[in-house]
Amino acid sequence: MREFTARFATAEEIADWDTHVTANPNGGNLLQSASFADVKADHGWRPLHLVHEPADGSQASYNLVLEKKVPGLGKLWYMIKGPDVADVEDVPGVVEASARFVAEQRLNVFAIKIEPDVLDSEHARAVLARAGLKKSFNIQPNDSTAVLATDADEETVLKSLHSRGRNAIRRALREGCEVERVELTEQNMRRMYGLMDTVGQGEANVNLRSYEYYAKFWTAFERAGQGRLYFTYEDGEPSVGAYVIAYGRKGTYKDGGSKPRRRQYGDSHLVQWTAITDLMREHGIVEYDFCGTPPSDQLKNKEHSYYGLGLFKTSFTKSVIDFVGVHDQVLSPAKYAVWTNVAEKVQRQLWVRRTGQPFY
């Protein structure tokens, strides 16, 4: 096991946070970004910036931590999509460093939720278990997801698509479907939110956050030069919308929505293809995350809440991957027991009742 130390980032490092995160061993994740930290700061969390440095002097890992105070227990940390490590074998050293740092700084943290983008396997689960980490429920929609390799020319990537997706794109082009990257105006954001709040979201059992949350999110990433909005139209009104993000060399389909019973075949596929090729040309992305499918062993389970979304996303790529998901690092067993048995449920209910938003 490699040894690590942990510290808070300096002001200079925070000012250039995205450069550090995208240089992480695994390339970073948009949910570790400066823009996302700003979004969560407006929605009940305190962003912290942690740096984990290997004792051998090799590449450091920059990790966003979201902190929430829990009355009577102390502080809960959520290391969202982190720690970013090159290999699961580095996770034990990172969590040991976090525990030492919390104790030395007397930060009163009773548990740290970690969520590394480490592929799920028996070996990975065994390494995390030996490190004393406890498996918890997954939080992010892309703990299982479809990923398209985009590290080739456009024609090669198009040919790599599943035939259903490729044929849909070509038909939409033949029939004159047009996709437009649109300005992020108040009107267009309202239109996008309206498309998201449709039967498609209901089928996916997605808990739609408030318009204000999405407006903050979209605006933050757009201002950072990372996010963009696409529409296609029927009868002069947006019929399919997609908000996508380029972060480092990764592209992500973050939000989408559409009107039901549309006439144009393949319109949603062409929206995705347009976004993907734009990000390839302008940002050099090497992969595109469709952001959420059923787990790879449940793709044919029609009862899964993401079944319909999975059908659409796997029409582009059959590369569905599962990450290890959320694990809890217990720093105070007594307080953690209270949290998991009583306090977490109460906190989540109170937060939803007060804000109408998900807790995490």
N, C-alpha and C positions, 0 to 999 in steps of 0.2 A: 504493500500500500504506500503510495506517495504521500508525503506530508505536505500540508498547506498551512498558511496563515491567513487570517481574515482581518480586514480593516474597513472603515468607511472610506469612500472615495474622496479625493480632494476636490476643492472648488473648481480647480482647473479641469480635472477629469470629468466632473459633472457637466461642465460647460461644453465639453466635447464628447458627451456620453455615447451618442450613437456610433461614433467612430470606434470607440473602445468595444462596444457590444458586438458590432458586426465583425470585429477582428477576433472574437472569441473562438475557442477551439472548434465549436460546431456551427459557427457563423451567426450566432444570435437569433433572436426571435422578435417579431414586431411587438409582442406583449412585454418585452423587456425595454422598450424604447423610451426616449425622453417624451415623446408625444403621449404615449399611453400612461406614463407617470403623471402627466398633467391632467389627463382625463380622470384617473382614479383619485387624484388629490381633490377633485371637485365632488367626489361621490363616496365620501366616508372613509378613505384610506390615507395614510401618511406614507408617501414614497420615501424609501431609503435606498442608498446606493452602496452596495457591498463589493469589495474586491477580494478575490481569493487567489493567493499567490503561491505557486509550488516552491518548496524549499530548494529544488534543484535549479531555480532561476529561469525555468522555461515559461511559456506563455501563461499570463494571468487570465482569470475568468471574471468578467464584470457582470454582476447580477442585480437586477432590480428586486427589491423586497418591499412588499406592501404591509404596513403595520396597522393594526387596529387594537385599541384599548378595550379590555373586557373587564367591567367592574368586578372587583373582588378577586380577580385572578391574575391580572397583569396584562401582558401584551402578547398578541398572536402575530406571528410573522408568516407571510405567504410569499415564498420565493417563486414567483410566477414564471413558469417555463424555465426554471433553473434548478440546480446550478448547470451552467453550460459547460459540459466536459467532453473531451474527445473519446472517452471510454468509461463505461460504468464502473470500472475498477477505481476511478478517481473519486467517485461519490463518497465513499467512506472517509477519505482524507478531508474532503471539503466540509462534510457535516461535523467532523471532529473539530475542525478549525472554527466553524460557526459557534459550536457549543463553548469552546474556550473563550472566544471573543465576547459572547454574551455574559459569561461568568466574570471575566476580568473587568469588563466595562459596567457591570451591575445594571444590565439593561432590563431586567425583570420580564424576560420573555419566557413563557411557560411551554411553548411549542412552536416549531417551524414547519410549515407545510412546504414540501419541495415537490417539483414537477418537471424533472429533467426530460429533455427530448432524447431519451434513450430507448431504443427499440426493445419491445417486450420479448422476453425469452426466459426459459427456466434458469439459465445462468444469471441473467440480470436480476431476476427476482431473488435468487439465492444470495447474491452479493448485497442487495439492499436489506434483506432480512438479517444477514450476519452483522450488518452495521447498526442493527437495532431499530430500523425504520419500520413503521406500521402502515400497512396499506389502508388508504382511506378512499372515499368515493371520488371519482373523477369530476373535475370542474369545467374544464375547457372543452368545447365541442370537437376539437381536432386531436383528442387523445387517440382516436382512430380516424384515419383520413386517407384520401386518395391524393397521390403526388405524381405529377407529370414531369419527367425529365425534359428540360428545355435547353440543354447544353449542345445544341446542334443548329443547323440552318432550318428555316421555317418549313421548307418542303419535307425535310427529314422528320421533323417533329410532327407535321401533319400526317405523314404516312405511318407514324408510330401510334396514332390514336386508334382506339377501338373503331371498328367499321361503322357502328351505329353513330358515333359522334362525327366521324369524318364525313359520312354520307349526309348527315343533317346539315353540316356546315356548307358543303358543296351545293346542296339543294337550295338553302337559303340565299346563297350568292347568286345562283342561276335565276331565282325568282325575284331578284332585285331588293332583297332585304337590306336595309342600311342601318349601321350602328354609328352612334355619335358620342364622342367624349364631350361632356357638357360642363359648363361652368358650375361651380358649387354655390349657387345662389340660394336664398331662402326658399324661393319657389321650387327649385329643383330638389332641394333636400326634403321639402314637404311631399313632393311627388314620389320621391324614393321611399319615404317612410310609408306612404299610402300603399305602394306596391308590396312592401314587406308585410303590411298588416292585412294579408289576404288569406285565402284558403290554404295556400302553400305553406304558410307559417303554421296554421292550425294543424295540418297533417303532420308536420314535423314536431309537433308538441314543443315549439320554441316559445319561451317566455320572453316576449318582446319588451325591451326596455323602453323608457320614455323617449319621446322625440328629442327632448333636450340632451339626453345622453348621447344619442347618435349624432346630433348636430355638433356637439362638442368633439366627439371622436373624429368625425369626418373632417371637420375644420382643422383640427390639430394636425392630422396627418397630411392634409392638403397643403397647409402652410409650410410644413417641413419638406415639401416636394416629394412626398412618399405615397400619397393617396390620390385617387382619381375616380370619377363617376362616369358611367356609361349608360346610355338609353338606346333602345330601339322603339319604334312608334307604330301604332295603328290608329287610323282616323285622327291623326294629329296629336294624339296623347301618348305619353310613355306607356308601353305595354310590358317591357322587360327592363329591369335596372340591375346594375351590378356596381358595387364599390370595391375596388381592388387596391392592393398596397404592394409597393416594392420596398423591401427592407434589406439592405445589403444586396446579396445576390439571390434572394428568395422572393418570389411573388406569392401573394395570398389572395384568394377570393374571400373577402371578409364578410360582405353583406349582399344579399340578393332578394329580389321580389319580382312578381309578375302577375299579370291579370289572367284569370282563368278563361278557358274557351277562346283562345286566340286563333286567328285564321292562318297566320304565317307559320309554316312548318320550319323548324330549325332556328327560330329567332334567338332563343336563349343560348343555343350552342354557338351561334355566330357572335353574340355578345361576349362570350367567354373567349372565343378564338381571337377576336379583335383585341381584347384586353391582354391576352397572353402575348401576342405578337408585338404589341406596342411595348410591353415591359421587356421583351427580349431585345428589341431594337434600341430602346432608350436607356435601359438599366442593366442589360446584360445578364438577366436572371438565368440561373442554371436549373431551377426547379420551380414548380408552381403548385401550391398547396390549395386544394379545393375545400379545405377547412370543414371537415366533418362528414363521416359516414358511419354506418354500423361497424362494429368490430369485424375483422376479416372473416371470422368463422360464423358471422350472422348476416352476411350480405343477402342471403335468400330468405331470411326470416321476415315475412310480411307483417308480423306484429311489432317489429322494432320501429320505434318512433322516427328513425332516420331512414326507413326503407326507401321511400320515394326519392329523397335526396341522394341516397346511395345509387339508385338506378341512373339518375342523371349524371352524377359525377363519374361513375365507372363506365359511362359511355365515352369518356375521354381516355381513361387509363384504368387498367386492372391492377395497378400497383397500389393496393390498400395496405397501409402499415399501421401497426398498433404500438403505441408507446407504453411505458410502464405505468404512466399515470401518477396520481397524487399519493405521496407517502408522508407520514407525519414523523418528525423528529421530536421525541418527547424529552423535554428538559426538566419538567417538574411532574413526576408521575401522579401525585395527588391532585394537582390543579388540572392536569390533562384528563383525569378520570371525571372530574366535575364537568369539564368542558364537553366531553363526548357524551356523557350520560344525561346532562341536563342543560347546561348553559348554552351550548351551540344551537340547539333547537330553539330555545327561548330568544336568543339574540337574532337568529334568522327571522323568526316570526315577527318580532318587534320591528326589525328593519323593513321588512316587506310591508307591514301595516303602516309604518310611518312614511315610507318613501314610495311604495309601490314597485320597488326595484329589487332584483336579486341581491343577496348579501355579498356574494363573491364577485 
